[in-house]
Amino acid sequence: IEEVAVDRGLLSLDQVRALQLAQKRLRKEEAKRTLLQIPGYEILSVLGDGGLGTVYRARQVSMNRIVALKVLHRQWVADEEFRKRFLLEARIVGKMSHPNLINVFDVGKEGGTYYFSMEFIDDDTVADVIKADKKIPPPRAAEILIQVLRAIRYISERGLVHRDIKPANILLTKTGQ
């Protein structure tokens, strides 16, 4: 089909390559989604993949709500110290309550899968805004910074240190929080 589309001038080679890459990514996402099963959650899609784990958009069945479900990568499961820190971090954050921090709802282990569910923010990260707009106006940047600093102060007062503050980890709600 791709050859016919290129021959007839319907698509360029670059467009065909982009479509093939998108198909490959969709197949990979679908495979991850169908392989992973955690009781009480329905995996809907992959939101992101990082060094520690994969974050899925999921439905928490008991509450009928959409959550972000972070699952520890298999490579880290073998490291007992890492597993303990992953679960401890989720439990500690789950006890916190601050308007500028994500709420953690659940943490657990199912078979060899370690996970925690948290509030799903259906909007952009600061990194997304920077990428799309190329810059954030200074008054808006100051508002965001003040909120980040409030969250840092809150966790610091509890003796904790956030080790991964970056634009991609700063989520923005539709209300600007």
Disulfide bonds with the S-S distance in Angstrom:
none
